[in-house]
Amino acid sequence: MSDVINLRRERKRRKGAEDAKAADANRRLHGRTKGQKMTENMEKQRLKNLLDGRKISSGLSGNHSEKP
Protein backbone atom coordinates (compact mmCIF):
# COMPACT_ATOMS: atom_id res chain seq x y z
CA MET A 1 0.00 0.00 0.00
CA SER A 2 1.05 3.57 -0.54
CA ASP A 3 1.57 6.21 2.08
CA VAL A 4 -1.22 8.54 3.05
CA ILE A 5 -0.38 12.17 2.38
CA ASN A 6 -2.02 15.37 3.46
CA LEU A 7 -3.12 17.13 0.25
CA ARG A 8 -3.02 20.59 1.81
CA ARG A 9 0.60 20.12 2.85
CA GLU A 10 1.52 18.71 -0.55
CA ARG A 11 -0.06 21.72 -2.32
CA LYS A 12 1.83 24.10 -0.05
CA ARG A 13 5.09 22.21 -0.65
CA ARG A 14 4.63 22.34 -4.45
CA LYS A 15 3.67 26.01 -4.37
CA GLY A 16 6.75 26.78 -2.29
CA ALA A 17 8.96 24.95 -4.80
CA GLU A 18 7.39 26.86 -7.72
CA ASP A 19 7.78 30.17 -5.90
CA ALA A 20 11.43 29.41 -5.19
CA LYS A 21 12.00 28.62 -8.85
CA ALA A 22 10.36 31.90 -9.93
CA ALA A 23 12.38 33.85 -7.35
CA ASP A 24 15.59 32.31 -8.65
CA ALA A 25 14.70 33.32 -12.22
CA ASN A 26 13.95 36.89 -11.06
CA ARG A 27 17.26 37.08 -9.22
CA ARG A 28 19.07 36.12 -12.40
CA LEU A 29 17.16 38.68 -14.47
CA HIS A 30 17.07 41.63 -12.08
CA GLY A 31 19.55 40.96 -9.34
CA ARG A 32 22.57 43.25 -9.30
CA THR A 33 24.78 44.37 -6.50
CA LYS A 34 24.84 47.95 -5.28
CA GLY A 35 28.26 48.43 -6.84
CA GLN A 36 27.03 47.22 -10.22
CA LYS A 37 24.07 49.61 -10.08
CA MET A 38 26.33 52.54 -9.14
CA THR A 39 28.79 51.70 -11.92
CA GLU A 40 25.99 51.54 -14.47
CA ASN A 41 24.49 54.85 -13.29
CA MET A 42 27.90 56.54 -13.40
CA GLU A 43 28.48 55.26 -16.94
CA LYS A 44 25.05 56.52 -18.06
CA GLN A 45 25.78 59.94 -16.54
CA ARG A 46 29.20 60.07 -18.21
CA LEU A 47 27.70 59.28 -21.61
CA LYS A 48 24.92 61.84 -21.10
CA ASN A 49 27.46 64.53 -20.22
CA LEU A 50 29.56 63.56 -23.23
CA LEU A 51 26.59 63.88 -25.57
CA ASP A 52 25.41 67.14 -23.99
CA GLY A 53 28.86 68.62 -24.51
CA ARG A 54 28.76 67.81 -28.23
CA LYS A 55 25.30 69.23 -28.97
CA ILE A 56 25.05 71.91 -31.60
CA SER A 57 23.01 74.85 -30.42
CA SER A 58 19.77 75.36 -32.34
CA GLY A 59 20.29 79.13 -32.59
CA LEU A 60 16.81 80.01 -31.41
CA SER A 61 18.01 82.15 -28.55
CA GLY A 62 20.46 84.23 -30.56
CA ASN A 63 18.82 84.31 -33.98
CA HIS A 64 19.11 87.89 -35.28
CA SER A 65 17.90 87.22 -38.84
CA GLU A 66 14.21 87.47 -37.90
CA LYS A 67 12.39 90.75 -38.31
CA PRO A 68 10.62 92.19 -35.26
N, C-alpha and C positions, 0 to 999 in steps of 0.2 A: 504494500500500500504506500501511497505517497504521503508526504507531510502536509499537515493542515497549515495554511498560511492565513494571516489576517490581511484581507484585501485593502483595507484602509492604509495599513503600514506599507504594503507593497506599492500602492499608488504614490504615497509620499516619497518612498525611496526612489522610484523611477523619476518622479518630478524633480527631486533633488539632483539626480544624476544628469538630467536634461538641462537643468538650470546651470549646473557647474560647467557643462560643455559649452553652453551659450556664453557664459561669463569668460571662459577661456578664449573663445573666438573674439569677443569684444576687447579683451586685453591685448590680443595680437593686433587688432585693427587700430585701436585708439590709445593704447597704453604707451606713454612716453614718460621719461623721467623729467624732473624739473629742469635739469641742465640741458636736456635736448630741446625742451620748449623754449628756454631762454636763448639758446643758440639759434634756433629757427627764427625767433622774433627779431633778434639782432641782425640776422642776415636779411630779413625782409626790410627792416628799417634802413640798412646800408644801401640796398638796391633802390629803395624809394628815394633816398637822398641823392643817389647817383643820377637817377632819372630826372629828378627835380632840378638838379644843377645843369642839366643839358637841355632843358626846355627852351624853345625859341619863344620869345615874347610875342603875343598876338598883335601888339601895337595899338590896341584900342584905347589905352590910357593916354598915349602921347601922339595920337594921330592928328596932325595939323592940316591935312589936305582937305578936310571937310569944311564946307561953308557954314557959317553960323545962321 
